[in-house]
Each structure stands twice: as C-alpha cells, then as structure tokens.
Amino acid sequence: MTDSDPATGPWSSRETRQLYHFATPEQLGKLHSQAMNTRSHKDIGTFLHAFQDSYSHAGYGPTIGHVLDEHKPDQTYLAVQEAMEMAKNSFFHLRTFNLMELGLTNNEAIEACNNESNQIWENISGDVHDYLELELKQISEVGEKIKYREDDAEIG
C-alpha cells in the first residue's frame, strides 16, 4: 500500500522517500506513535513499511535510494540475518498493536503477551528463516508448510 499510494510512494518525491522509505529513527518514532494512537490499519501498515525498509535500506539515502543497486537491498535471501531481525521485530510490533486493539494495556497483560510472543516466535522462527532464504518465494515447500500449519488456528 505504501509503495503504491501516490501520497507515500517512493517515486512521489525526495520528501516521501525520506518519510516512508528511508526514515530516520525520529520519523519511525512518529509513525509508530501515530499507529499506536489511531490503531488504523493504514497507519500500522505505513509504520511497518518504513520500519522494515529501515533494515533493507540502511546505508542508502532518500535522494537516489537504492536505484543503482536495483531491488537487491529488498531481497531477503541476500541478507538473511538482518531480515530475521526485521521479521522478529515486525512480529512483536504486530502483537503489540493487537494487544492495544484489544484494550489490554495493563502490565500483566503485556507481560503475558510478551511471553506468548516469545513462545510463538520460537516455534515459527525456523520456518521464517527458511522462507527468507528463498530466492523465489511465490511457490515453495516452506510457504506451503507455513500456509497449512495445523496450529495456525490456535495462534492468537
């Protein structure tokens, strides 16, 4: 959505690239706060996009981005460890957004969610790693394994 929206897409302007594709830590903080406050799916998606780009776009700037390296910085199989860190942190952000959406903001609920999130991540991290290593992700054994995981329905 962020890439295809004319207001936030990377080809709109240098400013939009700086705000949503090559965001500073301060800008990420603003996008995170906005997502937490509004709890809108669009704001959460915009934050997650900028957050995830902060991993793959590290070392690039908003003027020309990574145009000279084409799409290589966005290809997870070329930097699996960084992609794993990004995936794990994205997962925890999504769990936190879900907790906020449910109105569970007391310390006990947050601690329980964090413990559950750690357990879930431990269970899925191997599959996530295998998926991130794939060059072609459209059809894969790992993708099918994740898609049809028996315990998916039990994950809250």
N, C-alpha and C positions, 0 to 999 in steps of 0.2 A: 504494500500500500504506500509506504513512504517513498519508494523509488518511482512509483507510477503517478503519484499525486503531483500536479503541476506546482502546487504551493511548496512542496518539500523535496521534489525530485532533484537528483544530482545535476541535471542539465539546466535547471532554472536560473541559478546564479551562484557566484562565489559565496555569497552570504548563506544561501540554503545549504550548500555543501559544508560550510563551517558549522552551521547549526545542527544539521541532522546526519552528516556522513563523516565529518572529521571533528567531532565535538570535543571541546575541552572538558576537563573534569568539572569545571564550574557549570558548563552548559548541561552536562549529563545530570548534575545535581538538580538543576532547574527542571529538566524534563522528567526526572524521577519524582520530584515533589509535585509537579503538575499531574502526573499519572496517579500518584497516591491520593491526591486531593479530589480529582474528578472521578477517578475509577472508570473512566471511559475507555472502551476497548481501543479506540483510535489513539488516545494518549498513551496507553500502555504499549501499543504496538510501535508508536513513534519512539518512545523511550527505548524499548528493546532493540529496535533497528539501530539507533545511534549507539547504544551500549555495545551491541555486537560488532558494529563497524569499528568501534574504538580498539578492538583487538586486531582485526584484519587490516585496518588502515593505519596502524601505528607506524610512524616514520614517514608518512605522507602528509601533505598539506592540502588545504582547500582550493588552492589556485589551479593546479592541474590534476590533483588527486593522484590516482594510480594509473592514469591513462597510458603512460609509457610502458607499464607492466601488464596492460590489458586487464583481464579478470583474475590473474594469478593470486593476488592478495586475498581474494574471496574464496579461493578453492581450499577447503579444509584439509584435504589429503596432503597438501604441501606443508602444513604446519599443524599437525595433529595435537601436540601438547597444548598449544595456545587455543586451539579450537575446543579441546576438552575443558580447559579452564573457563572459556566463554560459555560453553554449553551448561556446565555445572552452575555457574553464577546466574545464567539466564533462568535455569530451572528454579533456583532458590528465589529469584525475583518473582517469578510467576506464582510460586507457592505463597509468598508474602502478599502479593496482590490478591490472591484468592482468600487468604485469611482476613485481609482488610474488607473485602467484599462481603464476607460473612459476618463482619462486625466483631470478630474475635480478636480484640486488641489487648486483653489483659496478659500479664506476664506468664501465667500458667498456660494459656492457650498458645502463646508464642513459643514457649519452651517445648510444649508437646508437638507443635508443628515442626519446629526445627529438628527434633529427634526423629520424627516420622520422615521428614525430608531427607535426613542423612541416611536412614534405612532404605528408602526408595532409591536414592541415588546410588547407594552401594549395590543394589540389585540390578540397576539398569546401566551402570557406567560401562560395563564391558561391551554391551550391545551398542551404546552410543559411540564408544571408541572405534569399534569395528565399522560402524556406519561412516564416521568421519574419515576413516582411512580410504574409503572407496572413492575412486575417481568418477565413476558413473553411478549415480545414486538413484536413477529412475526405477530400475528393476534390480533387485538384489536379494540374496538369501537373507541378509541381515534385515533389510527393510521388511520382508515378509515375516520374519521372526518377530520383529517389534510390532508390526501391524496386528498379528494374530496372537499375541501373548495372552495366555489364558488368564493371568491375574490382572489384566488391564482394567477390568470392570471393578476390581476391588481397590484400585488406587484412587484415593480421594482427592 
